[in-house]
Amino acid sequence: MERFTISLDEKLAMEFDRLIRERGYDNRSEAVRDILREKLETSRLDHEEAPDCIAALSYIYNHHERDLAERLTAAQHDHHDLTVATMHAHLDHDNCMETVILRGPTKDVREFAHAMMAERGVRHGALNLIPADLNAGRKHQHGHHHGPDHPYHVHSRPKS
């Protein structure tokens, strides 16, 4: 592990200490590591240096909107290669929230998510992308076997 020292003015240090207490960190080092990981992941995504990702797409929609629930479900089926799982929650009489877990090429995940959020009747959509190595663990590289019907499966690992 490498060590480095940074200097902060007193006000910034106090604000940082307040933030790490609010978020439950035990020390400044843990907080700085998480902040650096977040910024590196964002930079990789912004510069398209993350070919693959795992993601959470969340959106709220009015379930009375004509055929919207069916269109959303059909889109997920049409992109079954990206869609891992969906959680559906009823918020009130009119509104539902869905969170869709996605995995695949970052460009494809981003395009699919934007298309879902652009559906008429979908509101308050948000996409959280995390760079990932989707090739880790293919073809039993970890020494475990899943039977003849499952020669390989995908292990998704965050990049940092």
Order of alpha helices (4+ residues) and beta strands (2+ residues): alpha-alpha-beta-alpha-beta-beta-alpha-beta-beta
